[in-house]
Amino acid sequence: MAKKDLVCVSCPIGCAITVELNDAGEVVSVTGNTCKRGESYARQECTHPERMLCTTVKVEGGRLPVVPVKSASPVPKELLFACMQEINQITVQAPVKIGDVVLKNILNTGIDIVATNEA
């Protein structure tokens, strides 16, 4: 049996959560959370962590050389570096508007990379 200590980021309280995992890596118990969101966060963080990906993409013909972008939904944590390698290879043509998809279905995850500003 393994224990993992986390600080919950689901709300501003920041509960100190302890997760017990069995030898197969499955969650056996979650303690320390003050709400259900904390339990849900802890279970996902221990079994399938995900992160929003925020970065920039090169722009050609724009007023600035890059445009900020983000993933439309969280990306599996283990794919973050591979996603960045793919994003770093692209250049988009101006004009770019907020919400434009600059990279569709990154790494076949079903997740789009969208512009968060104009360029």
N, C-alpha and C positions, 0 to 999 in steps of 0.2 A: 504494500500500500504506500502510495506517495502523496505528499501534501504540496500544494502550491499556494503561495500567498499573493494576493492581488489587491490593487486599489481600484475600486469600481469607478468608472467614468460615465456611467449612465445618467447621473444627475449631479448637482453641485455638492452633495453631502460627502462623497468620496469615501464610502465605507471600506474598511479593511476586511477583505473577504478571504476565507480559507477554503480551498477546494481539496477534497480527498479523491484520489484517483486509484482505481484498482490496477492490477498488473497489465491489463489489456488497454489501459489508458482511458477507461470509461469513468465518468463522474459518479462517485458513490454518494457524496454529500457536499453541500454548500452551506457554510455558516458565516455569520458576521454581516450579512446584508440586511438592510432595514426595509427593503421593498422587493417586489417580484422582478423588477427590472434588473436588480443586482444579481439575482440568481440566474436569470437568463443570460446576462452579460458574462458571468463567470463560466457558465457551461459552454457557451460559444467560444470564449477566449481559450479555454482548455482543450476543446475538441476540434474547432475549425476557426482559428482567428482570421479576421478580415480587417482591412483598413481602407479608408478613402484615400485615393491617390491624387495629390495636388502637385502640379509642376508647371512648366512652360513648354511651348512648342514654337519653333522658329517660324517666322513670317517673312514672306517675300513680297515686297511692294507695299508694305504697311508703314504707318508713321512711326512704329516701334519695331525693333528686331524680333520680339517674341510676344506671345499672347499667353496669359495664364489659362490653364485648363484643369479639369478635375474629372475623376471617374463618375459616371452617372449613378453608380451604386458601389458599395464596398467590394474590394478585390481580395481574393484569398491572399493572406500575408506571404505565403511561399512564392507567389507570382510577382511580387512587387518589383524585384530587380529585373526580371525578364520583361515586364511591362515597360519599365523605364528604358531598357535597351531598344525596344520597338519604337517608343515615343521619340527617343533621341534621333532616330533615323528619318523622321518625316519633317517636311517643310510645307506649310499651308500658304495659299495665295490670298492676299488681301483682296477685298474686304472680308473681315471675319466679324460676326456679330455674336453677342451673348447667346448661348444656347446652341450654337452651330456644332454639329458633330464633326470633330476634326479627325477622329479615328474610330471607325465602327467595329464593334465586336472584337476588341483587343484579345489576342491569343485564344480566340474561339471561346471566350468566357460568356459571351452574350452582353458584355458591358461595353458601353460606348465611352469615349473620351470627348468631353464637351468644353467649349470655350466659356470662360467665366468673365470675359471682358471683350472689348472691341479692339480691332487692330486694322 
